[in-house]
Amino acid sequence: MAYSYTGKTALITGASSGIGEEFADQLAKRGMNLILVARSQDKLKAIAERVTDKSGITCKVLCADLTDPDAARGLADRVKSAGMQVDLLINNAGFGTHGPFAKQSPDQERQEVLLNALAPLEAIHAFLPGMRERGHGAVINVASSAGFQPTPFMSVYGATKAFLLHLSEGLWAEFKDDGIQFTCLCPGPVETNFFDASGSPTLKKAVSNTPMMSSQRCVREALKGFEAGKPVVVPGMSIKLMTQSSRFMPRSWLASASAKVLGPRKRK
Ligand SMILES: NC(=O)c1ccc[n+]([C@@H]2O[C@H](COP(=O)([O-])OP(=O)(O)OC[C@H]3O[C@@H](n4cnc5c(N)ncnc54)[C@H](OP(=O)(O)O)[C@@H]3O)[C@@H](O)[C@H]2O)c1
């Protein structure tokens, strides 16, 4: 698929930092107009100013907490009132909790499920009808390599990303002949605010043996795969191999091995 970006509009959730901010930069360079969504208005405004100055595109900021009920419908209404349409939806906002399950806050985990799984689902429902009417559109769902296997001590996070991965692949097959492209981006560790946002001081340490990718490379590879019409993009060879391991190894073995990586270090 030769995707033509110029003059089209992308709505990016979680655009105030990390991978979302990088999507904004790289898509603006390709001539795409942008709608940036997150909770931090000041950060979004600064990014909007930067990308419009550099690229001369149109950029709208929409502040929203995507865990609010009706957030997606609210966004669709605000996009319509602004006289805009969404050609490319990027469901990127997300966070991960880490630590022993018994010590996690059920409220925090509820927010995690709402943001990582339900918000993308509802955003797709809100923007897909317009894409179908126009006969074209695209969705990039940002899941994670964690969606391919059990992730003890991050079980809820992994489960939300498995949900998004399965949802995305299913919709890819359902809509591929209708001019609507679904791509699921599944990165391994990327250098962003994600690890601080998890509130777990030990998470970054736990993945320290896995190479960290820059958000620039992650998004470059995502867009390359998206342009090639791929349903799933896993940036980086080592992470690609890791995500394939569930095809050859028993899942119980994988779960135990992950527990050793993500769980508390035992004193010898
Ligand atoms: N970094 C990694 O290692 C990694 C690996 C695989 C997958 N991912 C996925 O990549 C996506 C982006 O994460 P990142 O690494 O770029 O982390 P990040 O820098 O922490 O970005 C998270 C974004 O989500 C937004 N967000 C958080 N809660 C929100 C809410 N309730 N409503 C609306 N927006 C909200 C944040 O903005 P506000 O705080 O301003 O709302 C921020 O823009 C996530 O889905 C994450 O699971 C990350």
The ligand as an SDF file (V2000), in Angstrom:
LIG
                    3D

 48 52  0  0  0  0  0  0  0  0999 V2000
    8.0120    2.6560   26.3900 N   0  0  0  0  0  0  0  0  0  0  0  0
    7.9390    1.3470   26.2560 C   0  0  0  0  0  0  0  0  0  0  0  0
    8.8750    0.6010   26.6340 O   0  0  0  0  0  0  0  0  0  0  0  0
    6.7340    0.7230   25.5850 C   0  0  0  0  0  0  0  0  0  0  0  0
    6.8640   -0.5860   25.0960 C   0  0  0  0  0  0  0  0  0  0  0  0
    5.7710   -1.1720   24.4790 C   0  0  0  0  0  0  0  0  0  0  0  0
    4.5900   -0.4820   24.3600 C   0  0  0  0  0  0  0  0  0  0  0  0
    4.4830    0.7730   24.8550 N   0  0  0  0  0  0  0  0  0  0  0  0
    3.1920    1.4730   24.7180 C   0  0  0  0  0  0  0  0  0  0  0  0
    3.3890    2.6840   24.0320 O   0  0  0  0  0  0  0  0  0  0  0  0
    2.3320    3.5900   24.3610 C   0  0  0  0  0  0  0  0  0  0  0  0
    2.9280    4.9650   24.6280 C   0  0  0  0  0  0  0  0  0  0  0  0
    3.7190    4.8970   25.7880 O   0  0  0  0  0  0  0  0  0  0  0  0
    5.1140    5.6590   25.9400 P   0  0  0  0  0  0  0  0  0  0  0  0
    6.1610    4.6430   26.0630 O   0  0  0  0  0  0  0  0  0  0  0  0
    5.2470    6.6960   24.9140 O   0  0  0  0  0  0  0  0  0  0  0  0
    4.9240    6.2670   27.4110 O   0  0  0  0  0  0  0  0  0  0  0  0
    4.6850    7.7610   27.9120 P   0  0  0  0  0  0  0  0  0  0  0  0
    5.7920    8.6340   27.4500 O   0  0  0  0  0  0  0  0  0  0  0  0
    4.4290    7.6340   29.3750 O   0  0  0  0  0  0  0  0  0  0  0  0
    3.3500    8.2170   27.1580 O   0  0  0  0  0  0  0  0  0  0  0  0
    2.0620    7.8660   27.5750 C   0  0  0  0  0  0  0  0  0  0  0  0
    1.0660    8.8270   26.9660 C   0  0  0  0  0  0  0  0  0  0  0  0
   -0.2590    8.4230   27.3600 O   0  0  0  0  0  0  0  0  0  0  0  0
   -0.9500    9.5900   27.8590 C   0  0  0  0  0  0  0  0  0  0  0  0
   -1.9470    9.2120   28.8580 N   0  0  0  0  0  0  0  0  0  0  0  0
   -1.7140    8.5690   30.0490 C   0  0  0  0  0  0  0  0  0  0  0  0
   -2.8660    8.4540   30.7160 N   0  0  0  0  0  0  0  0  0  0  0  0
   -3.8410    9.0400   29.9550 C   0  0  0  0  0  0  0  0  0  0  0  0
   -5.2290    9.2450   30.1170 C   0  0  0  0  0  0  0  0  0  0  0  0
   -5.8750    8.8140   31.2180 N   0  0  0  0  0  0  0  0  0  0  0  0
   -5.9260    9.8940   29.1440 N   0  0  0  0  0  0  0  0  0  0  0  0
   -5.2790   10.3420   28.0400 C   0  0  0  0  0  0  0  0  0  0  0  0
   -3.9640   10.1650   27.8160 N   0  0  0  0  0  0  0  0  0  0  0  0
   -3.2490    9.5230   28.7630 C   0  0  0  0  0  0  0  0  0  0  0  0
    0.1540   10.4610   28.4590 C   0  0  0  0  0  0  0  0  0  0  0  0
   -0.2230   11.8190   28.4720 O   0  0  0  0  0  0  0  0  0  0  0  0
   -0.8320   12.6230   29.7200 P   0  0  0  0  0  0  0  0  0  0  0  0
   -0.1250   12.1570   30.9580 O   0  0  0  0  0  0  0  0  0  0  0  0
   -0.5550   14.0370   29.3290 O   0  0  0  0  0  0  0  0  0  0  0  0
   -2.2840   12.3310   29.7160 O   0  0  0  0  0  0  0  0  0  0  0  0
    1.2630   10.2560   27.4330 C   0  0  0  0  0  0  0  0  0  0  0  0
    1.0840   11.1310   26.3410 O   0  0  0  0  0  0  0  0  0  0  0  0
    1.6060    2.9640   25.5460 C   0  0  0  0  0  0  0  0  0  0  0  0
    0.4000    2.3860   25.1080 O   0  0  0  0  0  0  0  0  0  0  0  0
    2.5570    1.8940   26.0440 C   0  0  0  0  0  0  0  0  0  0  0  0
    1.8920    0.8150   26.6620 O   0  0  0  0  0  0  0  0  0  0  0  0
    5.5350    1.4150   25.4650 C   0  0  0  0  0  0  0  0  0  0  0  0
  1  2  1  0
  2  3  2  0
  2  4  1  0
  4  5  1  0
  4 48  2  0
  5  6  2  0
  6  7  1  0
  7  8  2  0
  8  9  1  0
  8 48  1  0
  9 10  1  0
  9 46  1  0
 10 11  1  0
 11 12  1  0
 11 44  1  0
 12 13  1  0
 13 14  1  0
 14 15  2  0
 14 16  1  0
 14 17  1  0
 17 18  1  0
 18 19  2  0
 18 20  1  0
 18 21  1  0
 21 22  1  0
 22 23  1  0
 23 24  1  0
 23 42  1  0
 24 25  1  0
 25 26  1  0
 25 36  1  0
 26 27  1  0
 26 35  1  0
 27 28  2  0
 28 29  1  0
 29 30  1  0
 29 35  2  0
 30 31  1  0
 30 32  2  0
 32 33  1  0
 33 34  2  0
 34 35  1  0
 36 37  1  0
 36 42  1  0
 37 38  1  0
 38 39  2  0
 38 40  1  0
 38 41  1  0
 42 43  1  0
 44 45  1  0
 44 46  1  0
 46 47  1  0
M  CHG  2   8   1  16  -1
M  END
$$$$
